[in-house]
Amino acid sequence: MHRTHITPQVRAEDLELSLIRDISTASKSSRREMVTQTSGEPITRFDGTSNPYVDYHRNDVLLSLQHMRSDGADEMTFIIETEVTELLLKAVHFELANVAHSVRNDDVRAALVRLPRVTLLIEQIRDTWRVLSTITPHGFNEFRDHLGISSGQQSYMYRHVELILGNKNEALTRAHENNPDVWPALEAALNGPSLWDEVSALLTRRGLLEDSDGQGQDYAAPYQERPDVKRAWREIYQQADIDNDLYLLGEALVTAAMAFTQYRWNHFVGVQRILGLKPGSGGSAGVGWLRGITEHRFFPELWTIRTDLG
């Protein structure tokens, strides 16, 4: 196998690491004036040692984070696709948190605007495995030992997405308990209502579920399918038309959930292609563990009512 040649794009040791830099704002009129001054050509000279694009995005920091620990030719792709996944997970969580906020405030229309974006973002995560699956078993073995016991299950951003979607797993969440930078937010998410809990509260406000006042509800416990929630959604789906915002919400949620299941499946198959039946890096049984999670469904009542629809 050919060895890897690395061409540095930035001197990481020289980076100024304050994450936010001030940049000047612009306006419609200032942009029109600038075009007049530049005769429509891009600006190519800037004061200081940077430019506004780098200052806004901090790409100098972002693009300095890919440190290969081996000579394996596939390690850079593995690192970058994993980091892309982390960024997309952050975007998914941001959108889902806003969907939950909209539902909490009875603004189903706003939730319906955001949910298609959630689905597309999850599909982008799913498709990272189209690239990762080009890594051969030999290529992965060239750098696998350098991973130590690091594993995707240790991603706190992935855990945030699972929690807000309603898959509460206290043991996996507490894997981050030793990290004071991330644990407070994760603990709050574990012990707080998920998006599905917020949707059920919406159904209660609409008179489709009895009001329990949330007394004694253990949000951190694994979600168990509820017959009353299933009955409520069956009633909603009996009026399956575009004027029924709850029906539209249910379909948007199940579309996003289906995309996440497809991502889990691509992950499972991709790992099986690369690893076979070997143990995972972080203590799991590898594909044996991943196979089980492909059977999980977010918003379970939205799936089970389909058997009853005629």
N, C-alpha and C positions, 0 to 999 in steps of 0.2 A: 504494500500500500504506500502511495506517495506521502511524503512528509508535508507538513503544513508550513507555509510561508506567511508571516504576519507583517503587514505594512502599517505602522502606527499612523493614526490620523490626528492624535492629540497627545500632548505630554501630560498624563494624568497627575504626575507629581507636582505640576506647576499650577493646577487648577485652583481658582478661588472658589471655595465651596459654600459661600452663603447662597442659599437656594433661590432667593428672590432678589432680582435687580430692578432698580427703577428704570422705567422707560417713559419717554414723553408720549402723551396721548395725541390723537389726531381727530379730525372732523371731516365732514363732507366738503366744506369749503377749503380746508387746508390741503386736502388731497387734490382738489381741482387746481389750486395754486401751485402745488408741487409738480403736477404734470406740465403746467406751463413753463416752469423753471427748468425742467429736465428735457423738454421737447418730447416727452413720452418715453424716454429711455430709462432703464432701471438705474437707481442710485448705486454707485460703486465705490464711493469714498465716505468713510465714517470717522468720527472723532474717537479717541481712546484706543483700546486694544480689542474691541469686540464689534458686534453689530446688533441692531435691534432684534433681529430674528433669533440669534443665539441668546440674547439677554432675556427675551420673553419666554422661550422654551427651555432654556438651559440645556441645550443639546450637547454642549461641551461636557457637562457632567453625565448626562444620559449615555452618551456614546463612549464614555471612558470606563463603563462598568463591566465590560465583557473581557474577563481575564481567563484565558485558557490555562489549564493546569497540566496539560499533557501535549504531546505532539500529534494527537489524533486528529485526522483531517476533518472529522465530523463534529468536533466539540464546539466550534464557534456557532454552527447552525443550531445545535442543541441549546446553547446558552441563549442565543438571540430569540428563538422561538419560545422558550420558556419565559423570558422577560416580556415578550410581546403578550403572552397569555396573561401575565400578571397585570399589565397595563389594561388589557381588555376586561379582566375581572373587576378592576377598579371602576371602569366605565359602567359595567353591568350593575355593580352595587350602587353607584351613584344614581343611575336611572331607576333602579328598583326602590331605593329609599325615597325618591320623589314620587314614584307610583304609590307607595304606602302612605306618604303624606297626603296625596290627593284623595285617596280612598278614605283616609281618616277624616278628611274635611268634606266628604260627600261630593267630591268633584270627580265623578266617574269619567266625564269627558276628557279631562286632563290626563287621567290614567290611560285612557284608550289612545291618546296621542303618543305617549311615551312607550307603551308596551311593544309596538312593532320595532322600535329601535332596540329594545332589549333583545328581542329575537334575533335581529341581524347581528348584534354584537356577539351573542352566544354562538351564532353560526360561524363568525370569524374565529372564535376560539376553537370550535369544532374543526375548522379547516387547517389550523396549525398542524394537525396530525397528518394532513396530506404531505406536508413538508417533512415532519419528523419521521414519518414512515419510510422516507428514502434512506434513513440511516440503517445500514446493514448490521447484523449481529457482530461481524468482525469490527466494523467501524465503531460501534458502541463499546465493545470490549477494550478498544484502544484507550478509552478515557474513563471507563466506568469506575475503576478502583479509586480514581481521584474524587469521586462524589462522596466517598465515605458512607455515612448513613443518612445523607440528605435525601429527601423524598418530596414529591409534590404534595403529599398529605400534610406536610409541614407548612404549607402556604397559608398564611393568615388571611390573605385576600380571598382565596378560595373558600375558606371557612366562613368568612363574612357572607359570601353569596349563598352558601348552603343554609346559613342561619336565617337570613332574611326571607329565603324561599320556604322555610319551614322544616328543614331537616335538622332537628336539634340533636346533637351528639355531644354530650358533656365531656366525655373522655377525650375525644379528638380536639375539642375546643380548649380544654385545660392543658393541652400540649404547649400552649403559649403563655401559661400562667407565670412562667419565669421571666417574661419579657415585659418590663414596666412600660415600654413605649406603646405596646399594642394591646395588652391584656385588659385595661379598663374598658375600651370600646367593645372588645369581644365579650367580656363578661356582661356588659349591658345588653348586647345583642342576644346572648344566650338566655338571659332572664327576662327579656322584653318580648312583646308580641311580634310575630312574623308578619309578612305581607298577607298570608292566608288567614291569620288571626284577625287582621284588620278587615279583610273582606267579609269574614263571618260577622264581625261587629257591624259592618255596613248592612248585612242582611237582617240583623237584629233591629237596626234603626228603621229598616224598610218594613218591619213587621213580619218577616218570613221566618225568623227564629225567635224563640222565647228569650227574654232578657235575663241573663244570669248575673248581671252586674260584675262579671269577672271574678266573683268571690272564690277564693281558694284555687284559682287557676295557676297551675305550674307551667309557665311558658318554657322552662328549660327541659321539661320531659319530652321524650319522643312523641310525635304527633300520632294519635290513634284516630282512625276514620270514625266519624260521628254519624249515626243514622239520621239525626235531625238535620244535619247539614246536607246529607244526601237527599232527603225529602225536599228540602228547600230548593236545591239546584234542579231536581226533577221537575218541580213546579215552574221554575224559571224557564227551563228548556221546552216546556209545553207551549210557550209563547216565543218561538224562535223566529223573531223578525228584527229588522233593523231599527225599530222603534223601542226595542227592549234593551236598555243600556246594560242591564245585568247579564243578559244573554251574550251581548257583545263582549263584556268584560270576561265572562267565563271562557269564551272561545279564544280571546287574546291571551289569557293566562295559560290555557292548555297548549296553545301554539308555542309559547315560550318554553313551557315545560318539556314539550316534545323535542325542541331544539337542544335542550340541555341533556336529555336522554341520548340523543344522537351524538353529542359530544362525548358523553361517557362511553358510548359504544365504540366510537373511533379511537378513544384512548385505550380501551380494553384490547381491541384488535391490533392497534399499532404496537402496544407493549408486547403482545403475544408474538407478533412478527419479529420483534427485535430480541426479546428475552426467552421466548418459549415458555417453559414451565419453571424457570429458575426463580428463586426467591427474590422479592423486591429489595431495594436498597435500604428502606427505612424500617425493616422488621416485619413487613407484611409478607403474605404468601405470593405476592406478585399477581399474575393474572387470575389466580384463584380467588383472591380478594376482590379484584376489580370486576370479575364476572358477577359477583353478588350485587354490587351497587348498580349494575345496569338494570336490575329488576325494580329498583326504587322509582316511585313516581311522586313528584310534587303535586299538591292539590288533588289528593287521591279521589275525592268524591266526584270531581269533574271527569275522571276516567271511569269510575264504576257505574255512574248513571247511564252510560252509553249502552250497557247491556239491556236496560229497561226501556230505551227509547224505541218507539215503533212507528 
